[in-house]
């Protein structure tokens, strides 16, 4: 399972048929979600291959606020007749509200990264409608002034939108109770904390100092985009060695896989185990 799905399951969220990541994130991101159905509408770059398109990293693309507003405006103008309203959260993330719940299942972007997107298109009764929507989005963005500006700055064009994480806002009672604090920046984690009434602090370069000062469980959203960011793991290893952490549970996501590993201080001293790169465990 991809990391977002694993985290959703750990908090007691179920897929119906999507995990309701979008409304939870949007609620914490300054968007009035109400009782409507929401999807994430992340700006992406589709790369043309020989006979297909692949989803390029990163997802979502970083888009300047002014540029995002221009794209959102043209999307709202075009899709308002279809009962769709696009919005940008305080974090810069994109969402779309639907007037009625679609009969469709989407794929989390981590599953489709760097692959032919054909097999990851929306499925279900309304699949053909959503395929049409995605085609229309691509036509609207083709030759858009924002993309001309991005290309002049050697940035990838925003040539599509990836829909995922659809649902309505769940009730707090439907989530798994948790007694830990959160150290995270993403709207999804902030939304979970808001629903469950958990203590949450922003993630910064001093996160290891925060952990060493806590005498309770903490869930940390590791900074960095790649498993090759060894500095973070070195910090955690040293804290285990110094017994500042009594137990470390790592959720390491790599595309459609997630490695869940439990490590205790004594494990550091198993010298007979050969040291291997983190990514080797996910191949």
DANOR-V810562 format. One record per pair of residues at least 4 apart in sequence whose ideal C-beta (glycine too) atoms are under 8 Angstrom apart, sorted by the first residue. I is the first residue (numbers start at 1). J is the second residue. D is the distance in Angstrom with one decimal. If there is no record, write none. Layout:
((I | J | D) (I | J | D))
This chain:
((1 | 5 | 4.3) (1 | 6 | 5.1) (1 | 9 | 7.5) (1 | 256 | 7.4) (1 | 257 | 7.7) (1 | 258 | 5.7) (2 | 6 | 7.2) (2 | 108 | 4.9) (2 | 110 | 4.1) (2 | 111 | 5.4) (2 | 253 | 6.1) (2 | 255 | 7.1) (2 | 256 | 5.5) (2 | 257 | 7.6) (2 | 258 | 6.6) (3 | 7 | 6.2) (3 | 110 | 6.5) (3 | 251 | 6.1) (3 | 252 | 7.7) (3 | 253 | 2.7) (3 | 258 | 4.9) (4 | 8 | 6.3) (4 | 19 | 7.0) (4 | 21 | 6.2) (4 | 108 | 5.4) (4 | 110 | 6.6) (4 | 165 | 7.5) (4 | 188 | 7.3) (4 | 253 | 7.6) (5 | 9 | 6.4) (5 | 15 | 7.5) (5 | 19 | 6.1) (5 | 108 | 6.3) (5 | 258 | 7.9) (6 | 10 | 6.4) (6 | 251 | 5.9) (6 | 253 | 7.4) (6 | 258 | 4.6) (6 | 260 | 7.1) (7 | 11 | 6.7) (7 | 188 | 7.7) (7 | 251 | 6.8) (8 | 13 | 4.1) (8 | 15 | 7.7) (8 | 19 | 4.0) (8 | 21 | 6.6) (9 | 13 | 6.7) (9 | 14 | 7.7) (10 | 176 | 7.0) (10 | 251 | 8.0) (11 | 175 | 5.3) (11 | 176 | 5.1) (11 | 178 | 7.0) (11 | 192 | 5.7) (11 | 196 | 7.7) (12 | 174 | 6.7) (12 | 175 | 4.8) (12 | 176 | 3.2) (13 | 19 | 5.3) (13 | 20 | 6.4) (13 | 170 | 6.8) (13 | 174 | 7.8) (13 | 175 | 6.6) (14 | 19 | 7.5) (15 | 19 | 5.1) (16 | 20 | 7.6) (16 | 167 | 6.6) (17 | 104 | 7.9) (17 | 105 | 3.9) (17 | 124 | 7.1) (18 | 39 | 7.9) (18 | 105 | 6.2) (18 | 106 | 5.6) (18 | 164 | 6.9) (18 | 165 | 5.8) (18 | 166 | 4.2) (18 | 167 | 5.7) (19 | 108 | 7.9) (19 | 165 | 6.1) (19 | 167 | 7.1) (20 | 24 | 6.0) (20 | 165 | 7.0) (20 | 166 | 7.2) (20 | 167 | 2.7) (20 | 168 | 6.5) (20 | 169 | 7.1) (20 | 170 | 5.6) (21 | 25 | 5.9) (21 | 40 | 6.7) (21 | 164 | 7.3) (21 | 165 | 3.2) (21 | 167 | 7.5) (21 | 188 | 5.5) (22 | 26 | 5.9) (22 | 38 | 4.2) (22 | 39 | 5.1) (22 | 40 | 4.5) (22 | 95 | 5.8) (22 | 164 | 7.5) (22 | 165 | 4.2) (22 | 166 | 5.9) (22 | 167 | 6.5) (23 | 27 | 6.1) (23 | 33 | 4.7) (23 | 36 | 7.9) (23 | 37 | 7.9) (23 | 38 | 4.4) (23 | 167 | 5.7) (23 | 168 | 6.0) (23 | 169 | 4.3) (23 | 170 | 7.7) (24 | 28 | 7.1) (24 | 169 | 7.0) (24 | 170 | 7.3) (24 | 188 | 6.0) (24 | 191 | 3.7) (24 | 192 | 6.3) (24 | 195 | 6.7) (25 | 29 | 5.8) (25 | 40 | 7.1) (25 | 89 | 7.4) (25 | 93 | 6.6) (25 | 95 | 7.6) (25 | 165 | 7.4) (25 | 186 | 7.4) (25 | 187 | 3.8) (25 | 188 | 4.4) (25 | 190 | 7.7) (25 | 191 | 5.1) (26 | 31 | 4.0) (26 | 33 | 5.2) (26 | 38 | 5.6) (26 | 87 | 7.5) (26 | 89 | 6.0) (26 | 93 | 7.8) (26 | 95 | 4.6) (26 | 187 | 7.1) (26 | 191 | 7.6) (27 | 31 | 6.7) (27 | 33 | 4.9) (27 | 169 | 6.1) (27 | 191 | 5.3) (27 | 194 | 6.7) (27 | 195 | 8.0) (28 | 187 | 5.0) (28 | 188 | 7.8) (28 | 190 | 3.9) (28 | 191 | 3.7) (28 | 193 | 7.7) (28 | 194 | 5.2) (29 | 89 | 3.0) (29 | 90 | 5.4) (29 | 91 | 5.3) (29 | 93 | 5.9) (29 | 95 | 7.6) (29 | 187 | 4.2) (29 | 190 | 7.6) (29 | 191 | 7.6) (30 | 89 | 5.5) (30 | 90 | 4.0) (31 | 87 | 5.4) (31 | 89 | 5.4) (31 | 95 | 6.0) (33 | 38 | 5.8) (33 | 97 | 7.6) (33 | 169 | 5.2) (34 | 169 | 7.7) (35 | 168 | 6.2) (35 | 169 | 7.0) (36 | 97 | 4.9) (36 | 98 | 6.8) (36 | 99 | 7.6) (36 | 168 | 6.9) (37 | 97 | 7.3) (37 | 98 | 4.6) (37 | 100 | 7.2) (37 | 101 | 4.5) (37 | 102 | 7.2) (37 | 166 | 6.5) (37 | 167 | 6.8) (37 | 168 | 5.5) (38 | 95 | 5.6) (38 | 96 | 6.9) (38 | 97 | 5.5) (38 | 98 | 7.3) (38 | 166 | 6.8) (38 | 167 | 7.0) (38 | 168 | 7.5) (38 | 169 | 8.0) (39 | 95 | 6.9) (39 | 96 | 5.2) (39 | 98 | 7.1) (39 | 106 | 7.0) (39 | 163 | 4.8) (39 | 164 | 6.7) (39 | 165 | 6.5) (39 | 166 | 4.3) (40 | 93 | 7.0) (40 | 94 | 7.0) (40 | 95 | 5.9) (40 | 96 | 7.9) (40 | 162 | 7.7) (40 | 163 | 6.9) (40 | 164 | 5.3) (40 | 165 | 4.7) (40 | 166 | 8.0) (41 | 75 | 7.9) (41 | 86 | 5.9) (41 | 94 | 4.5) (41 | 95 | 6.0) (41 | 96 | 4.3) (41 | 161 | 4.8) (41 | 162 | 7.6) (41 | 163 | 5.9) (42 | 59 | 5.7) (42 | 60 | 3.7) (42 | 61 | 7.9) (42 | 93 | 7.3) (42 | 94 | 6.0) (42 | 109 | 6.5) (42 | 161 | 6.6) (42 | 162 | 4.8) (42 | 164 | 7.3) (43 | 60 | 5.2) (43 | 61 | 4.7) (43 | 63 | 5.3) (43 | 68 | 7.5) (43 | 71 | 7.2) (43 | 94 | 6.2) (43 | 158 | 4.5) (43 | 161 | 6.3) (44 | 55 | 6.1) (44 | 56 | 7.0) (44 | 59 | 5.4) (44 | 60 | 6.6) (44 | 61 | 6.2) (44 | 109 | 7.4) (44 | 158 | 7.3) (44 | 159 | 7.7) (44 | 160 | 5.3) (44 | 161 | 6.7) (44 | 162 | 4.7) (45 | 56 | 4.5) (45 | 61 | 6.1) (45 | 156 | 4.0) (45 | 157 | 6.1) (45 | 158 | 6.8) (45 | 159 | 5.9) (45 | 160 | 7.4) (46 | 53 | 4.3) (46 | 54 | 7.0) (46 | 55 | 6.4) (46 | 56 | 7.0) (46 | 117 | 6.7) (46 | 138 | 7.6) (46 | 159 | 5.6) (46 | 160 | 4.9) (47 | 53 | 6.6) (47 | 54 | 5.0) (47 | 55 | 7.8) (47 | 56 | 4.8) (48 | 53 | 6.0) (49 | 53 | 6.7) (49 | 54 | 5.7) (49 | 116 | 7.2) (52 | 116 | 4.4) (52 | 117 | 7.4) (52 | 118 | 6.1) (53 | 116 | 7.3) (53 | 117 | 5.3) (53 | 118 | 8.0) (54 | 114 | 5.8) (54 | 115 | 5.8) (54 | 116 | 6.0) (54 | 117 | 6.5) (55 | 59 | 6.7) (55 | 109 | 6.5) (55 | 112 | 4.6) (55 | 113 | 5.5) (55 | 114 | 6.9) (55 | 115 | 6.7) (55 | 117 | 5.4) (55 | 120 | 7.6) (55 | 162 | 6.9) (56 | 113 | 7.9) (56 | 114 | 7.2) (56 | 156 | 6.6) (57 | 113 | 5.6) (57 | 114 | 6.7) (58 | 62 | 7.7) (58 | 225 | 6.6) (59 | 109 | 4.2) (59 | 110 | 7.9) (59 | 113 | 6.7) (59 | 162 | 6.2) (60 | 93 | 6.9) (60 | 94 | 7.0) (60 | 162 | 7.7) (61 | 155 | 8.0) (61 | 156 | 6.5) (61 | 158 | 5.8) (62 | 92 | 7.7) (63 | 67 | 5.2) (63 | 68 | 4.7) (63 | 71 | 7.4) (63 | 92 | 7.1) (63 | 146 | 8.0) (63 | 158 | 6.2) (64 | 68 | 6.8) (65 | 69 | 6.4) (65 | 88 | 7.3) (65 | 92 | 6.7) (66 | 70 | 6.8) (67 | 71 | 6.6) (67 | 146 | 4.5) (67 | 149 | 7.0) (67 | 150 | 7.3) (67 | 158 | 7.9) (68 | 72 | 6.0) (68 | 88 | 5.2) (68 | 92 | 6.8) (68 | 94 | 7.0) (69 | 73 | 6.2) (69 | 88 | 6.9) (70 | 74 | 6.9) (70 | 144 | 7.8) (70 | 145 | 7.3) (70 | 146 | 5.4) (71 | 75 | 6.3) (71 | 141 | 7.0) (71 | 144 | 6.9) (71 | 146 | 5.8) (71 | 158 | 6.4) (72 | 76 | 6.1) (72 | 86 | 4.8) (72 | 87 | 7.1) (72 | 88 | 5.9) (72 | 94 | 7.1) (73 | 77 | 6.4) (74 | 78 | 6.3) (74 | 140 | 5.7) (74 | 144 | 7.2) (75 | 79 | 5.8) (75 | 84 | 7.9) (75 | 86 | 4.7) (75 | 137 | 7.0) (75 | 140 | 6.8) (75 | 161 | 7.7) (76 | 80 | 5.8) (76 | 84 | 7.8) (76 | 85 | 6.2) (76 | 86 | 5.4) (78 | 136 | 6.8) (78 | 140 | 5.9) (79 | 84 | 4.0) (79 | 86 | 7.4) (79 | 133 | 7.2) (79 | 136 | 7.8) (80 | 84 | 7.0) (80 | 85 | 7.1) (82 | 133 | 7.3) (83 | 98 | 6.0) (83 | 99 | 3.2) (83 | 100 | 6.3) (84 | 96 | 5.5) (84 | 97 | 7.2) (84 | 98 | 5.9) (84 | 99 | 7.6) (84 | 133 | 7.9) (85 | 96 | 6.7) (85 | 97 | 4.6) (86 | 94 | 6.5) (86 | 95 | 7.2) (86 | 96 | 4.9) (86 | 97 | 8.0) (87 | 94 | 7.4) (87 | 95 | 5.2) (87 | 96 | 7.4) (87 | 97 | 6.9) (88 | 92 | 6.5) (88 | 93 | 7.3) (88 | 94 | 5.8) (88 | 95 | 7.8) (89 | 93 | 4.6) (89 | 94 | 7.6) (89 | 95 | 6.4) (89 | 187 | 6.2) (91 | 186 | 7.8) (91 | 187 | 5.2) (93 | 187 | 5.8) (94 | 161 | 7.2) (96 | 163 | 7.3) (98 | 102 | 6.2) (101 | 168 | 7.4) (102 | 124 | 7.7) (102 | 126 | 4.8) (102 | 129 | 7.7) (102 | 130 | 7.0) (102 | 166 | 7.3) (103 | 124 | 5.0) (103 | 125 | 3.8) (103 | 126 | 4.8) (104 | 122 | 4.7) (104 | 123 | 7.0) (104 | 124 | 4.3) (104 | 125 | 7.3) (104 | 126 | 4.6) (104 | 127 | 6.0) (104 | 129 | 7.9) (104 | 130 | 5.4) (104 | 166 | 7.5) (105 | 122 | 6.6) (105 | 123 | 5.1) (105 | 124 | 5.1) (106 | 122 | 5.3) (106 | 163 | 5.3) (106 | 164 | 4.5) (106 | 165 | 7.3) (106 | 166 | 6.0) (107 | 111 | 5.1) (107 | 112 | 5.6) (107 | 120 | 4.1) (107 | 121 | 7.8) (107 | 122 | 7.8) (107 | 164 | 6.5) (108 | 112 | 7.9) (108 | 164 | 5.3) (108 | 165 | 7.0) (109 | 113 | 6.4) (109 | 162 | 5.2) (109 | 164 | 6.1) (110 | 253 | 6.3) (110 | 255 | 5.8) (110 | 256 | 6.8) (111 | 120 | 6.2) (111 | 255 | 6.7) (111 | 256 | 4.5) (112 | 117 | 5.6) (112 | 120 | 3.9) (112 | 162 | 7.8) (113 | 255 | 5.9) (114 | 255 | 7.9) (115 | 119 | 7.7) (115 | 120 | 7.2) (117 | 121 | 6.6) (121 | 127 | 7.1) (121 | 130 | 7.8) (121 | 131 | 6.0) (121 | 134 | 7.6) (122 | 126 | 7.6) (122 | 127 | 5.1) (122 | 130 | 4.2) (122 | 131 | 6.9) (122 | 134 | 8.0) (122 | 163 | 6.8) (123 | 127 | 5.2) (126 | 130 | 6.0) (127 | 131 | 6.3) (128 | 132 | 6.6) (129 | 133 | 6.6) (130 | 134 | 6.5) (130 | 163 | 7.0) (131 | 135 | 6.5) (132 | 136 | 6.3) (133 | 137 | 6.4) (134 | 138 | 6.6) (134 | 160 | 6.7) (134 | 161 | 7.2) (134 | 163 | 7.6) (135 | 139 | 6.6) (136 | 140 | 6.3) (137 | 141 | 6.3) (137 | 160 | 6.0) (137 | 161 | 5.0) (138 | 142 | 6.3) (138 | 159 | 6.0) (138 | 160 | 5.2) (140 | 144 | 7.0) (141 | 147 | 6.5) (141 | 157 | 7.4) (141 | 158 | 6.0) (141 | 159 | 5.3) (141 | 160 | 6.9) (142 | 147 | 7.9) (142 | 159 | 6.8) (143 | 147 | 7.1) (143 | 148 | 7.5) (144 | 148 | 7.4) (144 | 158 | 7.8) (145 | 149 | 6.4) (146 | 150 | 6.3) (146 | 158 | 6.7) (147 | 151 | 6.1) (147 | 157 | 4.1) (147 | 158 | 6.2) (147 | 159 | 7.0) (148 | 152 | 6.5) (149 | 153 | 6.8) (150 | 155 | 4.1) (150 | 156 | 7.0) (150 | 157 | 5.8) (150 | 158 | 6.9) (151 | 155 | 7.0) (151 | 157 | 6.0) (170 | 174 | 4.8) (170 | 175 | 6.6) (170 | 195 | 7.4) (172 | 195 | 4.8) (172 | 196 | 6.2) (172 | 197 | 7.7) (175 | 192 | 7.4) (175 | 195 | 6.0) (175 | 196 | 5.9) (177 | 196 | 7.1) (178 | 196 | 5.7) (178 | 198 | 6.2) (178 | 219 | 7.9) (179 | 216 | 7.6) (179 | 217 | 6.6) (180 | 198 | 6.9) (180 | 216 | 6.9) (180 | 217 | 3.8) (180 | 218 | 5.9) (180 | 219 | 5.1) (181 | 198 | 6.5) (181 | 199 | 4.2) (181 | 200 | 6.9) (181 | 201 | 7.1) (181 | 214 | 6.6) (181 | 216 | 6.5) (181 | 217 | 7.2) (181 | 218 | 5.0) (181 | 219 | 7.3) (182 | 189 | 5.6) (182 | 190 | 7.8) (182 | 192 | 7.5) (182 | 193 | 4.9) (182 | 198 | 5.5) (182 | 199 | 7.0) (182 | 200 | 4.2) (182 | 201 | 7.4) (182 | 218 | 7.4) (182 | 219 | 5.1) (182 | 221 | 7.7) (183 | 200 | 7.5) (183 | 201 | 5.4) (183 | 202 | 7.9) (183 | 203 | 5.4) (183 | 207 | 5.8) (183 | 210 | 6.0) (183 | 211 | 7.5) (183 | 218 | 5.8) (183 | 219 | 7.1) (183 | 220 | 4.7) (183 | 221 | 6.8) (184 | 189 | 3.7) (184 | 190 | 6.7) (184 | 193 | 7.8) (184 | 200 | 6.6) (184 | 202 | 7.9) (184 | 203 | 5.6) (184 | 219 | 7.3) (184 | 220 | 7.3) (184 | 221 | 3.6) (185 | 189 | 7.7) (185 | 190 | 7.7) (185 | 202 | 5.9) (185 | 203 | 4.7) (185 | 221 | 6.6) (186 | 190 | 6.9) (186 | 221 | 6.0) (187 | 191 | 5.9) (188 | 192 | 6.6) (189 | 193 | 6.4) (189 | 200 | 7.2) (189 | 219 | 7.6) (189 | 221 | 5.6) (190 | 194 | 6.3) (190 | 200 | 6.1) (191 | 195 | 6.4) (192 | 196 | 6.2) (192 | 198 | 7.3) (193 | 197 | 7.8) (193 | 198 | 4.1) (193 | 199 | 7.4) (193 | 200 | 3.9) (194 | 200 | 8.0) (201 | 210 | 6.5) (203 | 207 | 5.7) (203 | 220 | 7.5) (203 | 221 | 6.0) (203 | 223 | 6.0) (205 | 223 | 8.0) (206 | 210 | 6.4) (207 | 211 | 6.6) (207 | 220 | 6.4) (207 | 223 | 7.1) (208 | 212 | 6.5) (208 | 235 | 4.5) (208 | 236 | 7.9) (208 | 239 | 6.6) (209 | 213 | 6.5) (210 | 214 | 6.6) (210 | 218 | 7.6) (211 | 218 | 5.8) (211 | 220 | 6.9) (211 | 239 | 6.6) (211 | 244 | 7.1) (211 | 245 | 7.2) (212 | 239 | 6.7) (212 | 244 | 5.1) (214 | 218 | 5.3) (222 | 229 | 7.9) (222 | 232 | 5.3) (223 | 229 | 7.5) (223 | 232 | 6.4) (224 | 229 | 3.4) (224 | 232 | 5.9) (225 | 229 | 7.5) (227 | 252 | 6.5) (227 | 254 | 6.6) (227 | 277 | 7.8) (227 | 278 | 4.5) (227 | 279 | 4.8) (227 | 282 | 7.6) (228 | 277 | 7.8) (228 | 278 | 7.9) (228 | 279 | 7.0) (229 | 233 | 7.8) (230 | 234 | 5.8) (231 | 235 | 6.6) (232 | 236 | 6.7) (233 | 237 | 6.1) (233 | 278 | 6.6) (234 | 238 | 6.4) (235 | 239 | 6.5) (236 | 240 | 6.5) (236 | 245 | 7.1) (236 | 248 | 6.0) (237 | 241 | 6.3) (237 | 268 | 6.8) (238 | 242 | 6.2) (239 | 244 | 4.2) (239 | 245 | 4.8) (240 | 244 | 7.6) (240 | 245 | 5.2) (240 | 248 | 5.9) (240 | 263 | 6.5) (240 | 264 | 7.6) (240 | 265 | 5.1) (240 | 267 | 7.7) (240 | 268 | 5.5) (241 | 265 | 7.0) (241 | 268 | 5.1) (243 | 265 | 5.1) (245 | 265 | 7.3) (246 | 264 | 7.3) (246 | 265 | 7.2) (247 | 262 | 6.6) (247 | 263 | 7.4) (247 | 264 | 5.4) (248 | 262 | 7.4) (248 | 263 | 4.6) (248 | 264 | 7.6) (249 | 260 | 6.9) (249 | 261 | 7.2) (249 | 262 | 5.2) (249 | 263 | 7.7) (250 | 259 | 7.2) (250 | 260 | 7.1) (250 | 261 | 4.7) (250 | 263 | 7.0) (251 | 258 | 5.9) (251 | 259 | 7.7) (251 | 260 | 5.6) (252 | 258 | 6.6) (252 | 259 | 4.5) (252 | 260 | 7.9) (252 | 261 | 7.1) (252 | 278 | 6.4) (252 | 281 | 7.4) (252 | 282 | 6.8) (253 | 257 | 7.3) (253 | 258 | 4.9) (254 | 258 | 7.5) (254 | 259 | 7.5) (254 | 279 | 6.8) (254 | 282 | 4.0) (257 | 282 | 5.3) (259 | 281 | 5.3) (259 | 282 | 5.6) (261 | 281 | 7.7) (263 | 267 | 5.0) (263 | 268 | 7.9) (266 | 270 | 7.8) (276 | 280 | 4.6) (276 | 281 | 7.1) (278 | 282 | 7.7) (279 | 283 | 7.0))
